[in-house]
Amino acid sequence: MNSGTDNDIATDTPTETDPELGEVRAQIDTLDARIQALISERARLAWAVRETKGQFENAVDYYRPEREAQVLRAVRERNDGPISDAEMLRLFREIMSVCLAQQEALKIAYLGPEGTFTQQAVYRHFGHSVQALGVSGIDDVFTQVETSEADFGVVPVENSSQGIVSHTLDRFVNSDLKICGEIQMAIHHNLLAKTRSLEDIERVYSHQQSLSQCKAWIRQHLPAVECIAVSSNAEAARRIRHAPDAAAISSQSAAEIYGVPILFSRIEDQPDNATRFLVIGRQLLASSGEDKTTLLLAGEAVSGDLHSLLTPLARHNLNMTRIESRPSNTGKWKYVFFIDVEGHAEMEPLKSALGEMQKLTSMTRVLGSYPKAVIGHEATGTD
């Protein structure tokens, strides 16, 4: 009886010489050839679009974020599995990235060094066919874009558990740069260490926000260690490469880049921990059809309160999704306000509301009208 069972198993298990398996592989080979030909054709058409716009010097002159957002929304709408929305969007981002970079790659400044979550956000938004320029601080990202050393920059602006990144908002007050996009990304923290025992760890390095996001885990598992804040999680991983008595809270990407094993994964206190990043550039964008506008308001309203300043938004039934206040540095107890509202500044009804708001305050600046982040359901978490 055992022999018969073994024969049945052998019959049901595909082998390399199985005709059905060979037929499936032949179909895959045919599809691969068609996919490759279609990608090449798309690249040729992208080049034809470029030629119709004349001869510009830089890749940024051909890049249209609003058009890219429209393409990605259509990809998400068409997708009916089995590949998740997030993975399908990632594939198409890479195709568009390659097509755009046929002659010259976009230069993107980000909060470095290599291996930071901000670098991951760059690749999430622009694909990997870009020149990613890691710099040491948020100020440097702005400067790189302002001086045209970079075409765009990517900076963190808020975390779901720690709130706003105030330095990013403050930098907009004295900058002419515009917001050209947003990136929403799940953030998972890992404990990196050369040792395999928590008892050997005396110090933990990480960015201050990451230390805060893992505070409960550290208190439970490493209550006596010294927590040391550094400029980035990637810098933390770099520092402990040759320090067996130290650990870093960092990303999977940084662990791979700096060769430090992950001792514990996903140690963030909030499992739905996420960060929102902004893409900054030098020009306002046209409407993509599903947009968000960020405003900077300063000065007192005519009637003396914030309520009257925001009344035009309510009057035009506009949805305000966020408001943040920051000291204006122009006098004691004076503030500027950052407001996110749905819609595009050049489209009704927001256009009319802005006209009314400009009469009520000394400054109403449009920091950017940009496509809402195109996201999809992820089958697995993002490191």
N, C-alpha and C positions, 0 to 999 in steps of 0.2 A: 504493500500500500504506500509506503514511504517513497518507493521508487516511482510509482505512478504520479504522486504529488510533485515530485521533483521534475518530472517530465512536463507536467502541466505548467509549472512555473517557467520552465525553460521555453515552452512554446509561446507563453503570453508576453515574455520579455523581449522588447525590440533588440535586434542586433545590428551591427554595422552593415550587414549584407541584406537586411530586410528590405524588400522592394517598396513597401509603403513609406519607410523612412527615407529611402532614396528619392522618392517622388516629392515628399515634403521639402527636402533640401533643395531639389531642383526648382521648386516653386519659389523658395526663399531667394535663391540665386537670381532668378528672373526679376523678382521684385527689387532686390538690391540694385540691379543694373538700371531699372526704371527710376528708382529713387535717386540714384547718382546722376542720371541724365537730367532729371527734373531740377535738382539742385543747381546743376551747371546752367541750365536754361534760366533759372531764377537769377543767378548771378549775372548772366548776360543782360537780362532785362533791367536789373538794377543799374548796370553800367550804362544802358541806353537812357535811363531816367537821368543819370548824372550828366550825360552829354547834352541833353536837352536844356539843362540849366546853365550851360556855358562852362568856361574854364575857370574854376575857382582854385585857390591855392591850398586850402585846408579842408580836411575831412569834415570839420564842423559845419562848413557851408552847405554840405549835402545832407546832413543828419536832420531828420524831422521826427522828434519825439512824439508829436501828436499823431502822426501817421502810424508810427510803430505801435502806439497804444491801440489804435483802431484794428490793426492786423492781429494783435494778440487777443483782443476781445473776441474777434471772429474765430480764432483758433479755439478759444475756450467754449464758445457756443457750439461749434461743430463737434467737439470731442464727446464721444459716447463710449469710451473705454476700449480695451481694458487698461490702457495707460492712464494714470491719474492726470487731472488738469495741470497740476504743478509740473509734472515731468514733461507733458506735451508742450507747455509754455516754455520750459527750459530749452527743449530741442529747437523750437522756432526762434527763440532769442539768439541761440548760437548760429543758426542759419543766417539770420539778418545781420548779426555781428560780422560774420565772414564776408557776406556780400558787400557790406559798407566798407570794409577794410581792404578791398582789392588793391588799391593803390597806396593808401595811407591810413593808418589806424588812428582812432580817436585817442587823445591823451587825457586821462582821467586822474586828477589828484585826489588822494584819500588820506585819512588819518592812519598813518603807518605805525610800526614797520610792517613788513610782509607777514601775513598770518592773522591780521586783526579781523574782527567782524565787519568793519567798514570795508575792507578789501573784498570780503565775501559779498557784501552788498553791491559793490561795483560790478562784480561778475554776474550777480543775480540780475541786475538791471541792463547792463550793456553787453553781456556775453564776454567770452574770453579773448576775442580778437581785438583787444584794445591795449594801449600802453598804459599800464597802471603805475602811477607815480606816488609812492609812499612818502609822506612828509611827517614832521614831528608834532604838529599841533593843528588845531582847528584854524587858528589865524593863518597858518601857512597854506592851508587848503584855499582859503579865500584869496590870499595874495597870489598864488599860482594862477588862479583863474582871472583875477583882476589884471595881471600883467601879461595875459595870453600865453603863459608858459604851459598852461593846461587848457583844454577846450571846455571841460566841465570839472566839477568837484563833487565829492560825496561826503556829507558830514552827518553825524547822528543828531537827532533833534529831540527825541523823547523815548522813554522806556515805560513799558506798561506797569511796572512795579515801582520804579524810582522817579517817574515823572519827567519833567522837561530838562533838557540840557541847556542851561541858561546861557552859557558862553556862545553857543551857536546863535541864539536869538539876538544877543547883545551885538554880535558882529554885524548883523544886518542894519543896525541903526546908522552906521557911518559908511556903508558900502552901497554901491550902485548895482551890485549883482542881483540877479533874479532867480527865483525858484523855478526850476524846469521839470521837476518830477519828484516823486516820492517812492520809497521802497519800504515795504513792511516785511520784517523777517523774524522768524522764531529764533530765539537765542537760547542755546543750551550750553551750560558751563561744565567743564571737566576738571578734575584734580590731576595735574601732571606731576610726576615725581620719578626720580631715578631709583628710589628705594621702593620695596614692596610692602613696607610696614609703616603704618601711621606713627608708630612710636619713635621712629627715626627723624621725624619732621620737626624742625624747630622754628621755621619761618615759612610764611605763605605770601607770595607776591601776586598782585593783580591790580587792575584798574580799580579805583575807589568804588565806582558803581557796581562792578562785579563782586567786590567784597561785600557790599551791601546786599546784593541780590542772593548771596549765598550765606548770609549771616547766621541763619538758624542751623544750617548744615555744619558750618565751622564750629558753632557753639557746642553742638552735640558730639562731633567727632574729633575736633582739634581744639579743645577749650583753652589749652595753655600755650598755644603757639603765638608768635608775634606776626601780626598782619601788616604788611608793608605795601602801601599804594605806590604804583608806578604809572608811567604815561599811557600804557596800553597792555592788554592781555598778552599780545605777542611779545612785547618787551619782557614781560614776566617769564614767559617760556624761554626766551633767549637767555635770561639771567641764570636760570637753574640748570642749564645744560651740563655743567660740571660741578654741581653742588648737591651731593647726595643727602644733605641734611635740610634741604629746602624743597618747597613745592610751589606750583603755580596754578592759579585758576585761569583757564584759557580754553581755546577752541580746539576741535579736532584737527583743523587745518594747521594751527600753530604747532600742535604735537607732532604732526608729520613733518613740517618744515624744519623744526629744530631738533628732531630726533629724541623727544622725551616721551616715555610711555604714559598712557592714561591709566591712572590707578583707580579712579572712580569716575563714572560718567553721569551726566545730567544731575548735578548737585544743586541746581538753582532751587530756591525755596518755593517759587511759583511755577508749576509745570507749564503754564501757558505764557511764560515770560517771552516778551517780544520787544523789538526796538524798531522805531520808525526813523528812516534816514531821508535827507533831502538831497536832491541833485541841484547844484547851483551852476548857473551859466551867465552869459552876458546879454541875452535877449529874451523878451517876452515871447511866448508861444501863441500860435493860433489855436482855436478851439478844436478839441478832439471829439466833442460830443458828450463826454462824461468827465467834467472838470471840477477842480477845486481851486479857489483863489485865497491867497494869504494877504492880509492887509496889515499895514503898520499905521496906527493912528496916534497922533500926539496933540497936546494942547487941550484946553478945557472946552467942553461944549458950551454953546451960547447960554443955555439954561443952567449950566453949572453941574450937570451930572452925566454919568455914563449912560444912563437909561435913555436920555434924549438923543445921545450920539448914535445909539444902536436902533432907534425907532425906525429909520428908513428900511432896515433889513426886515423887521417885522411887518412893516406896511406892505412890502412887496413879497411877503410869504417866502422869504429866503431862509434856508436852514443853516444856522451858525453851528459848526461842529466843535469849535474850540476857541477859548479866549484866554490869553495869558498877559499879565502885566509885568513890566520890568521898570526899574528906576530909569528916568530919562537923563540923569546927570546934568540937568539944566537948572535944578533948584530943589530945595528940600520938599519931600512929599509930592514930587511931580513924577508922573509915569508916562510911559508909552504902552500901547496895547497892540498885541499881535492877535489877529482874528482870522480863523479859517472859516470859510463860507462856501457852500456848494454853488457851482456855476462859474462862468467865465466873465472876466471884467469887461470884455467887448460885446457881450451878448446880454439881451434882456432876459430877466428883469434886473439883473445885478448892475448893468450899466446905468440905469436910471437911479437905483439906490445909491450908487457911488457919487453921482452928481449931487444928490441931496446931502450926503454925508460931508462932502467937501465944503459945504456952506456952514457946517456946524463946528469944524475943528480947524486948527492952524495947519495941520498936515494930514493928508490921507494919501498914503503911498501904496501902490499895488506892488507887493514883493514878487508876485508871480501868479499866473493862471496856468495850471498844468494838469495833465491827465491824472485822474485818480489811479492809485496803484492797481495794476492788473494782477490779481492773485487767484489761485485755484486751490482746491482741496489737496492736501498733501497726504500721500499714503503713509509716509514715515516722517519723523521729525527732521529738522534742519540743524546741522551742527555749525 
